[in-house]
Amino acid sequence: VGGVVKDPKGLFYASPEGLKSEGIEVYMGHEVTKIDWANKKMTVKELKTGKEFEDNYDKL
């Protein structure tokens, strides 16, 4: 990220599996393209396919 982080694994404090066991869903290889703060929704783009979908969130 911006040449500061050499290994993206260093950005995560837990594995996606570990987070899932805590009830947290992780989307690897995705980018949030829009946030609707009022309705707690976001538009997410799958980078591999370019497909977009809307998802809800509790906290960001």
N, C-alpha and C positions, 0 to 999 in steps of 0.2 A: 504494500500500500504506500504509494508515493515514495518508494525507495527506503522507507523507514523500517518496515517489517520484511525481513528476508524470507521467512517461512510462514505462509498463512495459517499453518497449524498453531502457531504461537498466539493467534487471536482468540482461540477457543479455550475456555477453562474446563470444558468437559467434551466428551465425544457426543456426536448426534444420538447415539444409542443411550448414553447416560442421561442426556437431557430428555429423551422420549420417555424414559422410565420415571421421570419427574413430572410428566404431563406436558412437556414443552415440545412442540413440533418444529423441526429444523428443516429448512429447504436449502440444500446445497446446490450451487450452480444456478441460483435465482437472483433476480434484482428487483427491488421495490421501485416502481416507476412513478407511483402517485400515492399520496396519503390523504384520506378524508378524515381529518381530525374530529370533526363534529359527530360523525357516525362510527368512528373507530373501525374504518375499513381501509384496505390498501389494495392497489393494483400490483400484481406480481408478474414478472416476466421470466419464463424459463429460458435461460441463455442458449441452451443447445438447440431448441426448436423455434424460439421466438414466440411461442404461445403465451398469451396473457390470461390471467384469471384474477378474480377478486376474492379476498380473504378478510376475515375479521381478526382483530387483535384485542388483547386485554391491556397490555402495557408495551410501550416501546422505549 
